[in-house]
Amino acid sequence: MALKAALAMTGVAIALLVIYGADVAVSKGAEHGFLPFDHMTRGIGLGAPAMILPIIGFFISRKEPAKTLAVMLFVSGVLILVGGAAFLSMSPADAETSRNVMAEAGPLFAVGAFQIALGAIKIRK
């Protein structure tokens, strides 16, 4: 039962990441994409659960071997890393606004790498 819940949570996280990425791609730096959310609301509503759910899924099913979950953890981690790389390549919407890009993108790389590491641990079991 825990494995099914973990697979469902990780599947939802992957879907959220795909929706998030599509919305950002459609917005092309504008305030809104196809969802009526600004960038902060989109990050909190779609990004935060997508980073947390796979980690919870790993820990609730840590004693059960599951190659499918391992692959899903890899996919989730890679999607987060790709999103972080895309964020680094985007220029700020306002040229006068200075931003610390690594302070904003660094946590994305850390969470993405952590999820990939959890996938590696899961595949070894």
ABEGO torsion letter per residue (X at the ends): XAAAAAAAAAAAAAAAAAAAAAAAAAAGGBABBABABBAAAAAAAAAAAAAAAAAAAAAAAAABBBAAAAAAAAAAAAAAAAAAAAAAABBBABAABBBBAAAAAAAAAAAAAAAAAAAAAAAAX
